[in-house]
Amino acid sequence: EYLKAHEEFGMWLEKMHRALEPLLEMQLGLQEKLWQVDHLRVLHSDIQAQAQFLERLLDEAAALFNRTEDPSVDEKTQQGLQDAYDHIQ
């Protein structure tokens, strides 16, 4: 379950990175600017909602690491997930 959740979170991070990558265009009309603002609000809401998912994912990774000492779920990997989320946020 952890691996599936980790993969899903990774895909979400990539999707958000692509969605947030384009810069706002300066010469848009008012309607387009308002649409972009609404779109960014939706993305912001999605980012905030993922915080709880990330917390559960990190808790599960820590529990797995404590039981198995598997380096794929060690503290460095957990910090990498947190850093990737923080970058998107």
N, C-alpha and C positions, 0 to 999 in steps of 0.2 A: 504494500500500500504506500509505503514511504517513497519508493522509487517512482511510482506512478504520480504521486502528488508533487514530487520534485520535478519531474518532467513537465507536468502541467504548469507549475510555477515558472519554470524556465521558458516555456512557450509564451506565457503571459508577459514575462519580462521583455521578450523579443518583440512581441506585438506592441507593447507600450512604447518601446524604444523607437520602433518605426513610426508609430502614430505621433510621437512628440518630436521627432527629428526635424520635420520641416519648420522653418522659421515663418513667423507671421509675415505676410506680404504687406508692404506699407501702402501700396496704391489701390487697395481694394475699396469698393463702395461700402456704404454703411450696412446694407443687408448682409454682405459677405463677412464683414467684420463681426456683426452680431452673431452670425452663424458660427464663426470660429470661436467666439467667446462661449456660446452654448456648448459647442463640441468639447472645448477644454474643460468646462464644468463637469460634463459627463465623464471625461477621462479622469479628472480629479476625484470624483466620487468613486470611480472604479479603483483607483489607487488606494484610497482610504479603506475601501472594503477589503482589499487584499492584505492589509496589515494583520488582521486576525488570522488569515490563512497562513501567512508567513510565521506568525508566532507559534501556531500549532505545528507547522513543519519544522521549525527550529527545535521545539520541545521534543518532537519525535526523533529528530536527528541526534539530539543530546542523549536521549534514552537509548537509542541504538548504539551509539558510541560507547556508552557506559557498559552495555551488555557485551558488545562484540569487539570493541576497540578497532573497528574497521576504519581505515584512513579516509574512506570516501564520505564519512559523516563526522569527521573530526572537527575540532573547534575552528580550524582555519577554513574549512569548507563552509561551516555555518556562518562565519564572519563574511565570507564571500557572498553568500546569499543576502545577508543583511546589507552589505555594501551595495550590491546591485539594486536592491529595493530602494535604498536611500538615494542612489543616483537618479532613479526614475522619479522618486518623490520630489 
